[in-house]
Amino acid sequence: MRWLIGFMVNTFIRPVDIKLIKNKHIHIVDGANRYLRIQMIETKKHTGQIISMRVAVSIYLKILAFQKNRGYGWPDDYVFFPEVKDRQGAIALISGHFKKILDKGNMALGVNNEKRSLYSLRHTAITFRLLYGRGIDLLTLARNARTSVEMIERFYASNLTAEMNVDMLQSKRTSISGN
């Protein structure tokens, strides 16, 4: 579960993607930037690839090594709980484990009394990029997270305040290219 949580927070994927993602959907890119290129099947009417954060590569490699030790890790194997052929059962199992973690850590409710779920990890991934992504634009983030700018503004950015990014607001360009 630790790997699954880390993977979700660093890949922007939805819980529905967790139950469907196979090793063949993931490609490690190791160049000037290191990341996972995830080419998922269409879910929630979204297609296209997802580019992960750097740390997702090491998390995925640990998952892959663990799965290979157990006889899995082949391209057509699911990344999470590959032994569970009923994928609706797999996501129910994962959700149940996550709920137990939240309950044990007294984290089942958020600051506004909203129930947390696996979807909260996607919310965390997108919110972290909004807070800590140096000048990331909403269109780039939306495309990578396979959502819309409107959804980011309505749901993921709704709890952010201007003061959270005061450094960015007060920054200025050191040079303007082309002039």
GUKEGU-600076 format. One record per residue (C-alpha): residue number from 1; residue in three letters; chain; x, y, z. Coordinates in nm, 3 decimals. Layout:
N
<pos=NUM code=ALA unit=A xx=X yy=Y zz=Z>
...
! end
This chain:
179
<pos=1 code=MET unit=A xx=0.000 yy=0.000 zz=0.000>
<pos=2 code=ARG unit=A xx=0.291 yy=0.235 zz=0.065>
<pos=3 code=TRP unit=A xx=0.407 yy=0.189 zz=-0.295>
<pos=4 code=LEU unit=A xx=0.053 yy=0.230 zz=-0.428>
<pos=5 code=ILE unit=A xx=0.003 yy=0.555 zz=-0.235>
<pos=6 code=GLY unit=A xx=0.338 yy=0.692 zz=-0.348>
<pos=7 code=PHE unit=A xx=0.268 yy=0.585 zz=-0.705>
<pos=8 code=MET unit=A xx=-0.071 yy=0.759 zz=-0.715>
<pos=9 code=VAL unit=A xx=0.057 yy=1.083 zz=-0.561>
<pos=10 code=ASN unit=A xx=0.339 yy=1.095 zz=-0.816>
<pos=11 code=THR unit=A xx=0.147 yy=0.993 zz=-1.130>
<pos=12 code=PHE unit=A xx=-0.187 yy=1.183 zz=-1.114>
<pos=13 code=ILE unit=A xx=-0.380 yy=0.867 zz=-1.198>
<pos=14 code=ARG unit=A xx=-0.736 yy=0.790 zz=-1.096>
<pos=15 code=PRO unit=A xx=-0.841 yy=0.489 zz=-0.885>
<pos=16 code=VAL unit=A xx=-1.004 yy=0.337 zz=-1.194>
<pos=17 code=ASP unit=A xx=-0.661 yy=0.351 zz=-1.358>
<pos=18 code=ILE unit=A xx=-0.508 yy=0.163 zz=-1.063>
<pos=19 code=LYS unit=A xx=-0.726 yy=-0.138 zz=-1.125>
<pos=20 code=LEU unit=A xx=-0.657 yy=-0.137 zz=-1.501>
<pos=21 code=ILE unit=A xx=-0.290 yy=-0.039 zz=-1.528>
<pos=22 code=LYS unit=A xx=-0.060 yy=-0.308 zz=-1.664>
<pos=23 code=ASN unit=A xx=0.317 yy=-0.309 zz=-1.696>
<pos=24 code=LYS unit=A xx=0.284 yy=-0.269 zz=-2.073>
<pos=25 code=HIS unit=A xx=0.125 yy=0.073 zz=-2.014>
<pos=26 code=ILE unit=A xx=0.440 yy=0.204 zz=-1.843>
<pos=27 code=HIS unit=A xx=0.764 yy=0.310 zz=-2.008>
<pos=28 code=ILE unit=A xx=1.062 yy=0.443 zz=-1.812>
<pos=29 code=VAL unit=A xx=1.218 yy=0.748 zz=-1.976>
<pos=30 code=ASP unit=A xx=1.570 yy=0.808 zz=-1.853>
<pos=31 code=GLY unit=A xx=1.713 yy=1.114 zz=-2.024>
<pos=32 code=ALA unit=A xx=1.755 yy=1.476 zz=-1.922>
<pos=33 code=ASN unit=A xx=1.444 yy=1.413 zz=-1.712>
<pos=34 code=ARG unit=A xx=1.357 yy=1.080 zz=-1.554>
<pos=35 code=TYR unit=A xx=0.992 yy=0.984 zz=-1.549>
<pos=36 code=LEU unit=A xx=0.732 yy=0.724 zz=-1.633>
<pos=37 code=ARG unit=A xx=0.537 yy=0.766 zz=-1.953>
<pos=38 code=ILE unit=A xx=0.205 yy=0.600 zz=-1.883>
<pos=39 code=GLN unit=A xx=-0.013 yy=0.529 zz=-2.184>
<pos=40 code=MET unit=A xx=-0.343 yy=0.418 zz=-2.034>
<pos=41 code=ILE unit=A xx=-0.650 yy=0.294 zz=-2.209>
<pos=42 code=GLU unit=A xx=-0.942 yy=0.538 zz=-2.219>
<pos=43 code=THR unit=A xx=-1.102 yy=0.596 zz=-1.879>
<pos=44 code=LYS unit=A xx=-1.366 yy=0.859 zz=-1.797>
<pos=45 code=LYS unit=A xx=-1.357 yy=0.966 zz=-2.164>
<pos=46 code=HIS unit=A xx=-0.991 yy=1.064 zz=-2.137>
<pos=47 code=THR unit=A xx=-0.709 yy=0.926 zz=-2.345>
<pos=48 code=GLY unit=A xx=-0.349 yy=1.025 zz=-2.375>
<pos=49 code=GLN unit=A xx=-0.037 yy=0.971 zz=-2.178>
<pos=50 code=ILE unit=A xx=0.055 yy=1.071 zz=-1.828>
<pos=51 code=ILE unit=A xx=0.404 yy=1.190 zz=-1.737>
<pos=52 code=SER unit=A xx=0.498 yy=1.109 zz=-1.378>
<pos=53 code=MET unit=A xx=0.711 yy=1.285 zz=-1.126>
<pos=54 code=ARG unit=A xx=1.071 yy=1.160 zz=-1.100>
<pos=55 code=VAL unit=A xx=1.020 yy=0.963 zz=-0.775>
<pos=56 code=ALA unit=A xx=0.753 yy=0.746 zz=-0.942>
<pos=57 code=VAL unit=A xx=1.029 yy=0.570 zz=-1.137>
<pos=58 code=SER unit=A xx=1.196 yy=0.430 zz=-0.826>
<pos=59 code=ILE unit=A xx=0.859 yy=0.336 zz=-0.676>
<pos=60 code=TYR unit=A xx=0.762 yy=0.150 zz=-0.994>
<pos=61 code=LEU unit=A xx=1.096 yy=-0.031 zz=-1.009>
<pos=62 code=LYS unit=A xx=1.043 yy=-0.155 zz=-0.651>
<pos=63 code=ILE unit=A xx=0.691 yy=-0.273 zz=-0.739>
<pos=64 code=LEU unit=A xx=0.821 yy=-0.448 zz=-1.051>
<pos=65 code=ALA unit=A xx=1.102 yy=-0.624 zz=-0.862>
<pos=66 code=PHE unit=A xx=0.855 yy=-0.736 zz=-0.594>
<pos=67 code=GLN unit=A xx=0.611 yy=-0.866 zz=-0.855>
<pos=68 code=LYS unit=A xx=0.885 yy=-1.050 zz=-1.048>
<pos=69 code=ASN unit=A xx=0.987 yy=-1.225 zz=-0.724>
<pos=70 code=ARG unit=A xx=0.630 yy=-1.352 zz=-0.706>
<pos=71 code=GLY unit=A xx=0.616 yy=-1.469 zz=-1.069>
<pos=72 code=TYR unit=A xx=0.444 yy=-1.160 zz=-1.205>
<pos=73 code=GLY unit=A xx=0.579 yy=-0.841 zz=-1.361>
<pos=74 code=TRP unit=A xx=0.518 yy=-0.945 zz=-1.722>
<pos=75 code=PRO unit=A xx=0.387 yy=-0.684 zz=-1.970>
<pos=76 code=ASP unit=A xx=0.028 yy=-0.813 zz=-1.952>
<pos=77 code=ASP unit=A xx=0.029 yy=-0.839 zz=-1.571>
<pos=78 code=TYR unit=A xx=-0.150 yy=-0.576 zz=-1.366>
<pos=79 code=VAL unit=A xx=0.085 yy=-0.354 zz=-1.167>
<pos=80 code=PHE unit=A xx=-0.119 yy=-0.377 zz=-0.845>
<pos=81 code=PHE unit=A xx=-0.255 yy=-0.706 zz=-0.709>
<pos=82 code=PRO unit=A xx=-0.190 yy=-0.894 zz=-1.035>
<pos=83 code=GLU unit=A xx=-0.304 yy=-1.219 zz=-0.876>
<pos=84 code=VAL unit=A xx=-0.660 yy=-1.084 zz=-0.843>
<pos=85 code=LYS unit=A xx=-0.825 yy=-1.152 zz=-1.178>
<pos=86 code=ASP unit=A xx=-1.153 yy=-0.985 zz=-1.081>
<pos=87 code=ARG unit=A xx=-1.043 yy=-0.622 zz=-1.118>
<pos=88 code=GLN unit=A xx=-1.355 yy=-0.485 zz=-0.949>
<pos=89 code=GLY unit=A xx=-1.261 yy=-0.707 zz=-0.655>
<pos=90 code=ALA unit=A xx=-0.904 yy=-0.576 zz=-0.673>
<pos=91 code=ILE unit=A xx=-1.010 yy=-0.213 zz=-0.644>
<pos=92 code=ALA unit=A xx=-1.249 yy=-0.304 zz=-0.359>
<pos=93 code=LEU unit=A xx=-0.957 yy=-0.473 zz=-0.181>
<pos=94 code=ILE unit=A xx=-0.729 yy=-0.173 zz=-0.239>
<pos=95 code=SER unit=A xx=-0.998 yy=0.072 zz=-0.125>
<pos=96 code=GLY unit=A xx=-1.062 yy=-0.135 zz=0.187>
<pos=97 code=HIS unit=A xx=-0.693 yy=-0.137 zz=0.278>
<pos=98 code=PHE unit=A xx=-0.670 yy=0.238 zz=0.219>
<pos=99 code=LYS unit=A xx=-0.976 yy=0.302 zz=0.438>
<pos=100 code=LYS unit=A xx=-0.814 yy=0.100 zz=0.720>
<pos=101 code=ILE unit=A xx=-0.497 yy=0.310 zz=0.689>
<pos=102 code=LEU unit=A xx=-0.701 yy=0.631 zz=0.702>
<pos=103 code=ASP unit=A xx=-0.903 yy=0.508 zz=1.002>
<pos=104 code=LYS unit=A xx=-0.596 yy=0.392 zz=1.193>
<pos=105 code=GLY unit=A xx=-0.421 yy=0.725 zz=1.130>
<pos=106 code=ASN unit=A xx=-0.734 yy=0.920 zz=1.222>
<pos=107 code=MET unit=A xx=-0.728 yy=1.074 zz=0.873>
<pos=108 code=ALA unit=A xx=-1.062 yy=0.954 zz=0.731>
<pos=109 code=LEU unit=A xx=-1.195 yy=1.310 zz=0.720>
<pos=110 code=GLY unit=A xx=-1.032 yy=1.613 zz=0.564>
<pos=111 code=VAL unit=A xx=-1.012 yy=1.963 zz=0.712>
<pos=112 code=ASN unit=A xx=-1.360 yy=2.044 zz=0.579>
<pos=113 code=ASN unit=A xx=-1.507 yy=1.715 zz=0.707>
<pos=114 code=GLU unit=A xx=-1.506 yy=1.559 zz=0.359>
<pos=115 code=LYS unit=A xx=-1.453 yy=1.182 zz=0.345>
<pos=116 code=ARG unit=A xx=-1.115 yy=1.085 zz=0.209>
<pos=117 code=SER unit=A xx=-1.079 yy=0.802 zz=-0.040>
<pos=118 code=LEU unit=A xx=-0.831 yy=0.676 zz=-0.298>
<pos=119 code=TYR unit=A xx=-0.940 yy=0.970 zz=-0.511>
<pos=120 code=SER unit=A xx=-0.787 yy=1.199 zz=-0.246>
<pos=121 code=LEU unit=A xx=-0.445 yy=1.084 zz=-0.366>
<pos=122 code=ARG unit=A xx=-0.513 yy=1.222 zz=-0.713>
<pos=123 code=HIS unit=A xx=-0.631 yy=1.544 zz=-0.551>
<pos=124 code=THR unit=A xx=-0.304 yy=1.557 zz=-0.356>
<pos=125 code=ALA unit=A xx=-0.097 yy=1.499 zz=-0.671>
<pos=126 code=ILE unit=A xx=-0.264 yy=1.782 zz=-0.860>
<pos=127 code=THR unit=A xx=-0.266 yy=2.019 zz=-0.562>
<pos=128 code=PHE unit=A xx=0.106 yy=1.960 zz=-0.499>
<pos=129 code=ARG unit=A xx=0.183 yy=2.060 zz=-0.858>
<pos=130 code=LEU unit=A xx=-0.028 yy=2.374 zz=-0.817>
<pos=131 code=LEU unit=A xx=0.156 yy=2.460 zz=-0.496>
<pos=132 code=TYR unit=A xx=0.509 yy=2.348 zz=-0.576>
<pos=133 code=GLY unit=A xx=0.532 yy=2.327 zz=-0.955>
<pos=134 code=ARG unit=A xx=0.744 yy=2.623 zz=-1.056>
<pos=135 code=GLY unit=A xx=0.510 yy=2.824 zz=-1.279>
<pos=136 code=ILE unit=A xx=0.319 yy=2.525 zz=-1.418>
<pos=137 code=ASP unit=A xx=0.023 yy=2.632 zz=-1.629>
<pos=138 code=LEU unit=A xx=-0.320 yy=2.479 zz=-1.581>
<pos=139 code=LEU unit=A xx=-0.349 yy=2.351 zz=-1.938>
<pos=140 code=THR unit=A xx=-0.028 yy=2.148 zz=-1.913>
<pos=141 code=LEU unit=A xx=-0.132 yy=2.009 zz=-1.575>
<pos=142 code=ALA unit=A xx=-0.486 yy=1.932 zz=-1.696>
<pos=143 code=ARG unit=A xx=-0.365 yy=1.748 zz=-2.006>
<pos=144 code=ASN unit=A xx=-0.115 yy=1.545 zz=-1.807>
<pos=145 code=ALA unit=A xx=-0.375 yy=1.454 zz=-1.542>
<pos=146 code=ARG unit=A xx=-0.625 yy=1.371 zz=-1.818>
<pos=147 code=THR unit=A xx=-0.879 yy=1.624 zz=-1.698>
<pos=148 code=SER unit=A xx=-0.989 yy=1.976 zz=-1.791>
<pos=149 code=VAL unit=A xx=-0.873 yy=2.317 zz=-1.675>
<pos=150 code=GLU unit=A xx=-1.229 yy=2.374 zz=-1.552>
<pos=151 code=MET unit=A xx=-1.211 yy=2.065 zz=-1.328>
<pos=152 code=ILE unit=A xx=-0.879 yy=2.179 zz=-1.185>
<pos=153 code=GLU unit=A xx=-1.020 yy=2.523 zz=-1.112>
<pos=154 code=ARG unit=A xx=-1.347 yy=2.392 zz=-0.964>
<pos=155 code=PHE unit=A xx=-1.219 yy=2.101 zz=-0.758>
<pos=156 code=TYR unit=A xx=-0.844 yy=2.078 zz=-0.718>
<pos=157 code=ALA unit=A xx=-0.760 yy=2.448 zz=-0.683>
<pos=158 code=SER unit=A xx=-1.068 yy=2.540 zz=-0.481>
<pos=159 code=ASN unit=A xx=-0.883 yy=2.525 zz=-0.146>
<pos=160 code=LEU unit=A xx=-0.580 yy=2.724 zz=-0.259>
<pos=161 code=THR unit=A xx=-0.528 yy=3.084 zz=-0.154>
<pos=162 code=ALA unit=A xx=-0.316 yy=3.354 zz=-0.317>
<pos=163 code=GLU unit=A xx=-0.089 yy=3.359 zz=-0.013>
<pos=164 code=MET unit=A xx=0.012 yy=2.997 zz=-0.071>
<pos=165 code=ASN unit=A xx=0.206 yy=3.109 zz=-0.379>
<pos=166 code=VAL unit=A xx=0.318 yy=3.452 zz=-0.265>
<pos=167 code=ASP unit=A xx=0.672 yy=3.391 zz=-0.397>
<pos=168 code=MET unit=A xx=0.535 yy=3.318 zz=-0.743>
<pos=169 code=LEU unit=A xx=0.304 yy=3.620 zz=-0.729>
<pos=170 code=GLN unit=A xx=0.586 yy=3.851 zz=-0.634>
<pos=171 code=SER unit=A xx=0.842 yy=3.705 zz=-0.874>
<pos=172 code=LYS unit=A xx=0.955 yy=3.883 zz=-1.186>
<pos=173 code=ARG unit=A xx=1.127 yy=3.768 zz=-1.499>
<pos=174 code=THR unit=A xx=1.498 yy=3.830 zz=-1.516>
<pos=175 code=SER unit=A xx=1.495 yy=3.860 zz=-1.892>
<pos=176 code=ILE unit=A xx=1.240 yy=3.861 zz=-2.167>
<pos=177 code=SER unit=A xx=1.340 yy=3.642 zz=-2.458>
<pos=178 code=GLY unit=A xx=1.337 yy=3.802 zz=-2.801>
<pos=179 code=ASN unit=A xx=1.404 yy=4.156 zz=-2.676>
! end
